C-alpha cells in the first residue's frame, strides 16, 4: 500500500486529492463533511483510509471546491454534486481496476450524497446525515436535540442506578435538569424540507445503502426524528452505534465504523 497526493479537474478548477492504493476492484470514496479537509478531524479520515487500504480496498479522498488545497469557491454541501462526480471519474482513472465505488460521508457529506441520488456510486454508507436547515453544519456544531431524543436520553438515565444515585445525592444540576425536562415535553419539530429532499434523492439510488447513526450524537438524533417525521420510521437500512459520538473517536466505535464500511465494500 502507498499514499499518493494528486490533483484532478472539476470544470476549469483543480481539486486536491489523496489515493491510498490497494489491489481491490471495489474502491472507497470518502466525501468530507462540513468544511473539513480530506484528512478529516485530527486526521481521522486519513487513518480510516489507511486501515481500509490495508484490508485490500483502494481509498480516494478529496477537498471539494474552496476547501483545503482545492481551487474555487466553497458553496457548501448543497452544491457539491459536481465535485463528487469529478472525484469518482478521477478515482476510476487512476485506479482502473475498480469496477465498483462505494462512497462514505459523515454529516453534510452524507446529505450531499443523498441529494445527488448517490452521485454515480454503486453503494452508499451514510453517517449522521445533516437535516438542520437553519444552521450551517460544521464539525463543532452542537444542534439542540429534538424533544423525542431528549425523552429517550432521560429514559435511558432512569434505567441506570448510578444516575438515580447522582440525582438523590445532589450530584445533578437541578436547573439544567428542569430546562431539559421543559424541552422534553415540547412538540417535535415539523418535518424539514431538507430531509424530504434527501429522501427524494435517495429514492433514485438503486445500490445498497447503509445509514449509520452514532447514538450519542445530536446530529444523528435530529436526523432520526426528521426521518421518522417524513414517514421513514423503522428504516431497515439504519444501524446504530451505542454510545458513539459524531466522529466515532473511541477505539470500539472506530472499529464499529470500519466494520460497517468493510461490510459495504464486500457486499
C-alpha positions as CSV (number, residue, x, y, z in Angstrom):
1,X,0.0,0.0,0.0
2,X,1.2,3.5,-0.7
3,X,-0.3,7.0,-0.4
4,X,-0.3,9.3,-3.4
5,X,-1.1,13.0,-3.4
6,X,-2.7,14.1,-6.7
7,X,-5.0,16.7,-8.3
8,X,-7.9,16.4,-10.7
9,X,-10.1,18.7,-12.7
10,X,-13.6,19.9,-11.9
11,X,-14.6,22.1,-14.8
12,X,-11.8,24.7,-15.1
13,X,-10.6,24.2,-11.4
14,X,-8.2,21.9,-9.9
15,X,-9.1,19.9,-6.8
16,X,-6.7,18.2,-4.4
17,X,-6.9,14.5,-3.5
18,X,-5.2,11.6,-1.9
19,X,-5.2,8.0,-3.0
20,X,-4.4,5.1,-0.7
21,X,-3.5,2.3,-3.1
22,X,-4.7,-1.3,-2.9
23,X,-5.4,-4.1,-5.4
24,X,-9.1,-4.4,-4.8
25,X,-11.7,-3.9,-7.6
26,X,-14.1,-2.1,-5.2
27,X,-12.9,1.3,-4.0
28,X,-14.0,3.6,-1.2
29,X,-14.6,7.3,-1.9
30,X,-14.5,9.4,1.3
31,X,-16.5,12.6,1.0
32,X,-15.6,15.1,3.7
33,X,-18.3,16.8,5.8
34,X,-18.6,20.4,6.9
35,X,-15.6,22.5,5.8
36,X,-13.2,19.7,6.7
37,X,-10.1,19.0,4.6
38,X,-9.7,15.5,3.3
39,X,-7.6,14.3,6.2
40,X,-10.6,14.7,8.5
41,X,-10.7,16.0,12.1
42,X,-7.4,15.1,13.8
43,X,-6.5,13.1,10.6
44,X,-9.4,10.7,11.4
45,X,-10.2,10.1,7.7
46,X,-6.6,9.6,6.8
47,X,-6.3,6.9,9.4
48,X,-9.5,5.3,8.3
49,X,-8.3,5.3,4.7
50,X,-5.1,3.6,5.7
51,X,-7.0,0.9,7.5
52,X,-9.4,0.3,4.7
53,X,-6.5,0.1,2.2
54,X,-4.6,-2.4,4.3
55,X,-7.8,-4.6,4.1
56,X,-7.3,-4.5,0.3
57,X,-9.6,-1.7,-0.9
58,X,-8.2,1.5,-2.6
59,X,-9.4,4.7,-1.0
60,X,-9.8,8.1,-2.6
61,X,-10.2,11.3,-0.5
62,X,-10.5,14.9,-1.8
63,X,-11.1,18.5,-0.9
64,X,-14.1,20.0,-2.6
65,X,-14.0,23.4,-4.3
66,X,-12.9,26.2,-2.0
67,X,-11.8,23.8,0.8
68,X,-8.2,22.9,1.8
69,X,-5.9,22.7,-1.1
70,X,-8.6,22.9,-3.8
71,X,-9.3,25.9,-6.0
72,X,-12.6,27.7,-6.4
73,X,-15.4,29.0,-4.1
74,X,-16.8,26.9,-1.3
75,X,-20.5,26.9,-1.9
76,X,-21.4,24.2,0.7
77,X,-22.7,20.7,0.6
78,X,-25.8,21.5,-1.5
79,X,-23.6,22.5,-4.4
80,X,-21.0,19.6,-4.2
81,X,-22.5,17.1,-6.6
82,X,-20.1,18.2,-9.4
83,X,-17.1,17.8,-7.1
84,X,-18.2,14.3,-6.1
85,X,-18.8,13.3,-9.7
86,X,-15.4,14.6,-10.8
87,X,-13.8,12.8,-7.9
88,X,-15.4,9.5,-9.0
89,X,-14.1,10.0,-12.5
90,X,-10.6,10.7,-11.3
91,X,-10.7,7.7,-8.9
92,X,-11.7,5.3,-11.7
93,X,-8.9,6.8,-14.0
94,X,-6.1,6.5,-11.5
95,X,-7.2,3.0,-10.3
96,X,-8.5,1.4,-13.5
97,X,-9.0,-2.0,-11.9
98,X,-12.0,-0.6,-10.0
99,X,-15.4,-1.9,-11.1
100,X,-17.4,-0.6,-8.1
101,X,-17.3,2.5,-6.0
102,X,-18.8,2.8,-2.5
103,X,-19.0,6.3,-1.0
104,X,-18.8,7.1,2.7
105,X,-19.9,10.5,4.0
106,X,-20.4,11.8,7.5
107,X,-22.7,14.8,8.5
108,X,-23.5,17.0,5.5
109,X,-21.3,14.8,3.2
110,X,-23.9,12.1,3.7
111,X,-26.6,14.7,2.9
112,X,-24.8,15.7,-0.2
113,X,-24.7,12.1,-1.4
114,X,-28.4,11.7,-0.8
115,X,-29.3,14.9,-2.5
116,X,-27.2,13.8,-5.5
117,X,-29.0,10.4,-5.8
118,X,-25.8,8.6,-5.0
119,X,-23.7,10.7,-7.4
120,X,-23.0,7.8,-9.6
121,X,-21.7,5.5,-6.9
122,X,-22.6,1.8,-6.5
123,X,-23.1,1.8,-2.8
124,X,-23.5,4.4,0.0
125,X,-22.5,4.5,3.7
126,X,-24.3,7.5,5.1
127,X,-23.3,8.5,8.6
128,X,-25.2,11.0,10.9
129,X,-26.8,12.8,7.9
130,X,-27.4,16.6,8.4
131,X,-31.0,17.7,8.3
132,X,-31.0,21.1,10.0
133,X,-31.8,23.8,7.6
134,X,-31.4,27.0,9.7
135,X,-27.9,26.3,10.9
136,X,-24.7,25.8,8.8
137,X,-23.1,22.5,9.5
138,X,-19.5,22.2,10.8
139,X,-17.7,19.7,12.8
140,X,-18.0,21.7,16.1
141,X,-21.8,22.3,15.7
142,X,-23.9,21.0,18.6
143,X,-27.5,21.2,17.4
144,X,-30.2,21.1,20.1
145,X,-31.7,17.6,20.1
146,X,-35.4,17.2,19.3
147,X,-37.8,16.5,22.2
148,X,-38.0,12.9,21.3
149,X,-34.3,12.5,21.6
150,X,-34.2,14.3,25.0
151,X,-37.0,12.0,26.2
152,X,-35.1,8.9,25.1
153,X,-31.9,10.2,26.8
154,X,-33.7,10.7,30.2
155,X,-35.4,7.3,29.9
156,X,-32.0,5.8,29.5
157,X,-30.7,7.6,32.5
158,X,-33.6,6.4,34.6
159,X,-32.5,2.8,33.9
160,X,-29.1,3.5,35.2
161,X,-28.7,3.1,39.1
162,X,-25.7,5.4,39.1
163,X,-27.7,8.2,37.6
164,X,-30.5,7.7,40.1
165,X,-27.9,7.8,42.9
166,X,-26.4,11.0,41.5
167,X,-29.9,12.6,41.5
168,X,-30.7,11.5,45.0
169,X,-27.3,12.5,46.3
170,X,-27.5,16.1,44.8
171,X,-25.0,15.4,42.1
172,X,-27.3,16.7,39.3
173,X,-27.7,20.4,38.3
174,X,-31.5,20.8,39.0
175,X,-31.7,24.0,36.9
176,X,-30.2,22.2,33.9
177,X,-32.5,19.2,34.6
178,X,-35.6,21.5,34.6
179,X,-34.6,23.1,31.3
180,X,-34.1,19.6,29.8
181,X,-37.5,18.4,31.1
182,X,-39.2,21.5,29.7
183,X,-37.8,20.8,26.2
184,X,-38.6,17.1,26.5
185,X,-42.4,17.8,26.8
186,X,-42.4,20.2,23.9
187,X,-43.7,19.2,20.4
188,X,-41.3,17.6,17.9
189,X,-40.4,20.0,15.0
190,X,-42.2,19.9,11.7
191,X,-40.5,17.8,9.0
192,X,-37.7,19.6,7.4
193,X,-37.8,20.2,3.6
194,X,-34.1,19.2,3.5
195,X,-35.0,15.8,4.9
196,X,-37.7,15.4,2.2
197,X,-35.2,16.4,-0.5
198,X,-32.7,13.9,0.8
199,X,-35.3,11.1,0.8
200,X,-36.3,12.0,-2.7
201,X,-32.7,11.9,-3.9
202,X,-32.2,8.6,-2.2
203,X,-35.2,7.0,-4.0
204,X,-33.3,7.5,-7.3
205,X,-30.4,5.3,-6.0
206,X,-30.7,1.5,-6.6
207,X,-27.5,0.3,-4.9
208,X,-27.0,-0.8,-1.3
209,X,-27.4,1.8,1.4
210,X,-26.3,1.8,5.0
211,X,-27.3,4.6,7.3
212,X,-25.1,4.8,10.3
213,X,-26.1,6.7,13.4
214,X,-23.9,7.4,16.4
215,X,-26.3,7.1,19.2
216,X,-24.8,9.8,21.4
217,X,-24.6,12.3,18.5
218,X,-27.1,15.1,18.4
219,X,-26.9,15.4,14.6
220,X,-27.9,11.7,14.4
221,X,-30.7,12.2,16.9
222,X,-32.1,15.2,14.9
223,X,-31.8,13.1,11.7
224,X,-33.7,10.2,13.2
225,X,-36.6,12.4,14.3
226,X,-36.7,14.1,11.0
227,X,-36.6,10.8,9.1
228,X,-39.5,9.5,11.2
229,X,-41.5,12.6,10.6
230,X,-41.4,12.1,6.9
231,X,-42.6,8.6,7.1
232,X,-39.3,6.6,7.3
233,X,-39.8,5.2,10.8
234,X,-38.2,1.8,11.2
235,X,-36.0,2.2,8.2
236,X,-34.2,-1.2,7.9
237,X,-31.1,0.5,6.4
238,X,-30.3,2.2,9.8
239,X,-27.6,0.8,12.0
240,X,-26.8,2.4,15.4
241,X,-23.5,2.5,17.3
242,X,-24.4,2.7,21.0
243,X,-22.6,5.5,22.9
244,X,-20.7,6.8,19.9
245,X,-20.1,10.5,19.2
246,X,-20.2,12.3,15.9
247,X,-16.7,11.2,14.7
248,X,-16.6,7.7,16.3
249,X,-13.3,8.6,18.1
250,X,-13.4,5.9,20.8
251,X,-11.5,2.8,19.7
252,X,-14.5,0.5,19.9
253,X,-16.6,3.0,17.9
254,X,-13.8,3.4,15.3
255,X,-13.7,-0.4,14.9
256,X,-17.5,-0.5,14.5
257,X,-17.4,2.1,11.8
258,X,-14.6,0.3,9.9
259,X,-16.5,-3.0,10.1
260,X,-19.6,-1.3,8.6
261,X,-17.6,0.2,5.8
262,X,-15.8,-3.1,5.1
263,X,-19.2,-4.9,5.0
264,X,-20.4,-2.5,2.4
265,X,-17.3,-2.9,0.3
266,X,-17.5,-6.7,0.5
267,X,-21.2,-6.8,-0.3
